[in-house]
Amino acid sequence: MSLVSPIHVFRHAAKKNPVQPVGRRFLVGLVLASFGVNTSSLAMQCNGKSDALGTSRVIAVDPKDHPRIGTMQYPETLPLADHEVVITFDDGPSPRYTDRVLEILASECVKATFFMVGRMAATFPDEARKVEADGHTVGTHSLSHPFTFGRMTESQAGQEIDGGIVAVGTALGNPEELAPFFRVPGLLTSERTEAAIASRGLMTWSADVPADDWLRISSAEIVKRAISRLEAKSRGILLLHDIHERTVEALPDLLSELKTRGYRVVQVVSANATIAKTATTPEQWRLPPARAVGAEENPAVADAPPSTTAPAKKAAALRRIEGSSSRLGGAKGF
């Protein structure tokens, strides 16, 4: 028996009781509460699998309360409990990779957050709509993925941000389907860019756990780095990209390893007039001290760039591989 998702429950109910379009994904938390649905029990029905990883819970956040998250750059991160992880993908969508990522996630009934590049969504609107239709959260990643947000004026940054929002919203068919979540390309931000983001009521997402899948490493190494860094922090936002073959190849093993180690996947949506924000305490928005992990268990951790250099190193790596990466459908960059 396949999982009946909260999104599909809402769609069925909406036929009888139409509501104003506030975004189907934003209604996940509302539907869960209204129908008394426990996402852990739903996972038991996932595609006939009693041991599916599933999505353990949905949290609603208010960008005004916590405008910047992700300890690669900021003091705060999402209010996650021990062994909870939020999975994110940047730079798509693309038919070559995103479709397969969606299939893998669906096989385990896992929900993620996709930060879409405007030009990619405009080139592949069908894939953008598939992401939303599958119940994932959709944020934006600028219009054209420039690596110059750290040098832009506030006006220039705003144009890139707005262009991405318009393009992705148009691809989805309804801007209301977008979450007010934004990730800066290459994580190369500045006070001017942060001001442009904040003035638009968006939440800036960095990450806690990079998997380095933008580097030319094997799928096994992606899994090793993701898990070892996640184990050190015990929770956090995982950064992946749905534009690489190696990421697609790594994803099944990564989900399997998360399940084996007792991790639970959390989906994040935006609080709004329909969905109340999840109650939290200030302490929950800060990671506890990292746990010491032996070098023999975690050889990749020593290679993890410190937070102060991670954005620049990521940008440099992306530039190096950009020339050899497929420019799908003529879309520029990632």
Long-range contacts (C-beta under 8 A, 24 or more apart in sequence): 1-45, 1-48, 2-45, 2-46, 2-47, 2-48, 3-42, 3-43, 3-45, 3-46, 3-47, 3-52, 3-109, 4-42, 4-45, 5-42, 5-109, 5-135, 6-31, 6-32, 6-35, 6-37, 6-135, 7-31, 7-133, 7-134, 7-135, 9-35, 9-37, 21-174, 21-176, 22-176, 22-272, 22-273, 22-274, 23-174, 23-176, 23-177, 23-178, 23-179, 24-132, 24-135, 24-177, 25-132, 25-135, 25-136, 25-137, 25-138, 25-177, 25-179, 25-269, 26-176, 26-179, 26-269, 26-270, 26-272, 26-274, 26-275, 27-274, 27-275, 28-58, 28-135, 28-267, 28-269, 29-58, 29-59, 29-60, 29-269, 29-275, 29-278, 30-274, 30-275, 32-58, 42-109, 43-109, 46-108, 46-109, 47-106, 47-107, 47-109, 49-108, 51-259, 52-107, 52-108, 52-109, 53-108, 53-109, 53-110, 53-255, 53-258, 53-259, 53-265, 54-108, 54-109, 54-110, 54-265, 55-109, 55-110, 55-111, 55-265, 55-266, 55-267, 56-84, 56-264, 56-265, 56-266, 57-264, 57-266, 57-267, 58-111, 58-266, 58-267, 58-268, 58-269, 59-266, 59-267, 59-268, 59-269, 59-278, 60-268, 60-269, 60-270, 60-271, 60-275, 60-276, 60-277, 60-278, 61-203, 61-268, 61-269, 61-270, 61-271, 61-277, 61-278, 62-270, 62-271, 62-277, 63-180, 63-181, 63-201, 63-202, 63-203, 63-270, 64-201, 65-277, 66-203, 66-285, 67-197, 67-198, 67-202, 67-203, 67-204, 68-194, 68-203, 68-204, 68-206, 69-203, 69-204, 69-205, 69-206, 69-237, 69-285, 70-204, 70-205, 70-206, 70-207, 70-208, 70-237, 71-206, 71-208, 71-233, 71-236, 71-287, 71-307, 72-187, 72-206, 72-207, 72-208, 72-210, 72-239, 72-307, 72-310, 72-311, 73-187, 73-189, 73-206, 73-307, 73-310, 73-311, 74-204, 74-206, 75-286, 76-285, 76-286, 77-208, 77-236, 77-237, 77-285, 77-286, 77-287, 78-236, 78-237, 78-266, 78-268, 78-285, 79-278, 79-280, 79-281, 79-284, 79-285, 80-235, 80-236, 80-266, 80-284, 81-235, 82-234, 82-235, 83-234, 83-235, 83-261, 83-262, 83-263, 83-264, 84-235, 84-263, 84-264, 84-265, 84-266, 85-209, 85-230, 85-235, 85-236, 85-237, 85-238, 85-258, 85-263, 85-264, 85-265, 85-266, 86-112, 86-113, 86-236, 86-237, 86-238, 86-265, 86-266, 86-267, 86-268, 87-112, 87-113, 87-238, 87-240, 87-265, 88-112, 88-113, 88-114, 88-115, 88-183, 88-205, 88-207, 88-237, 88-238, 88-239, 88-240, 89-113, 89-114, 89-115, 89-240, 89-241, 89-242, 90-115, 90-141, 90-183, 90-239, 90-240, 90-241, 90-242, 90-243, 90-334, 91-115, 91-117, 91-120, 91-141, 91-145, 91-241, 91-242, 91-243, 91-334, 92-116, 92-117, 92-120, 92-124, 92-127, 92-131, 92-241, 92-242, 92-243, 93-120, 93-121, 93-124, 93-127, 93-128, 93-130, 93-131, 93-242, 94-120, 94-124, 94-127, 94-242, 94-243, 94-328, 95-124, 95-126, 95-127, 95-328, 96-326, 96-328, 97-242, 97-243, 97-244, 97-245, 97-247, 97-248, 98-124, 98-127, 98-130, 98-131, 98-242, 99-127, 99-130, 100-248, 101-242, 101-247, 101-248, 101-251, 102-130, 102-131, 102-134, 102-136, 104-248, 104-251, 104-252, 104-255, 105-134, 105-136, 105-251, 105-255, 106-134, 107-252, 108-255, 108-259, 110-255, 110-265, 111-135, 111-136, 111-137, 111-265, 111-267, 112-136, 112-137, 112-265, 112-267, 113-137, 113-138, 113-139, 113-179, 113-181, 113-205, 113-267, 113-268, 114-138, 114-139, 114-242, 115-139, 115-140, 115-141, 115-181, 115-182, 115-183, 115-205, 116-140, 116-141, 116-164, 116-168, 116-171, 117-141, 117-142, 117-143, 117-144, 117-145, 117-164, 117-331, 117-333, 117-334, 118-142, 118-143, 118-144, 118-163, 118-164, 118-165, 118-166, 118-167, 118-168, 119-143, 119-144, 119-145, 119-167, 119-331, 119-332, 119-333, 120-328, 120-331, 120-334, 121-167, 121-168, 121-170, 121-171, 121-172, 122-167, 122-170, 122-171, 122-331, 123-328, 123-329, 123-330, 123-331, 124-171, 124-328, 124-329, 124-331, 125-170, 125-171, 125-172, 128-168, 128-171, 128-172, 129-171, 129-172, 129-173, 132-172, 132-177, 136-267, 137-179, 137-181, 137-267, 137-268, 137-269, 138-168, 138-172, 138-177, 138-178, 138-179, 139-178, 139-179, 139-180, 139-181, 139-182, 139-183, 139-205, 140-164, 140-165, 140-168, 140-178, 140-181, 140-182, 140-183, 141-182, 141-183, 141-185, 142-182, 142-184, 142-185, 143-167, 144-332, 144-333, 145-185, 145-332, 145-333, 145-334, 146-185, 146-333, 147-185, 147-186, 147-188, 147-315, 147-318, 147-319, 148-188, 149-184, 149-185, 149-186, 149-188, 149-189, 149-190, 149-193, 150-188, 150-189, 150-190, 150-193, 150-311, 151-190, 152-190, 152-192, 152-193, 153-192, 154-192, 154-193, 154-195, 154-196, 155-196, 157-192, 157-193, 157-196, 157-197, 158-196, 158-199, 158-200, 161-196, 161-197, 161-200, 161-202, 162-200, 179-268, 179-269, 179-270, 180-270, 181-205, 181-268, 181-270, 185-315, 185-334, 186-311, 186-314, 186-315, 186-318, 187-310, 187-311, 187-314, 187-315, 188-311, 188-312, 188-315, 189-311, 203-270, 205-237, 206-237, 207-236, 207-237, 207-238, 207-239, 208-233, 208-235, 208-236, 208-237, 208-238, 208-287, 209-233, 209-236, 209-237, 209-238, 209-239, 210-239, 210-304, 210-310, 210-314, 211-238, 211-239, 211-240, 211-247, 211-250, 211-254, 213-240, 213-241, 213-244, 213-246, 213-247, 213-250, 214-241, 214-244, 214-314, 214-317, 214-318, 214-321, 215-317, 215-321, 216-321, 217-246, 218-246, 219-246, 219-247, 219-249, 219-250, 219-253, 220-250, 220-253, 221-300, 222-246, 222-247, 222-250, 222-254, 223-250, 223-253, 223-254, 223-257, 224-299, 224-300, 225-300, 225-303, 225-304, 226-250, 226-254, 227-254, 227-257, 227-258, 227-261, 228-293, 228-297, 228-298, 228-299, 228-300, 228-301, 229-300, 229-301, 229-304, 230-263, 231-261, 231-291, 231-293, 231-298, 232-290, 232-291, 232-292, 232-293, 232-298, 232-301, 233-287, 233-290, 233-291, 234-288, 234-291, 235-287, 236-287, 241-334, 243-325, 243-334, 244-325
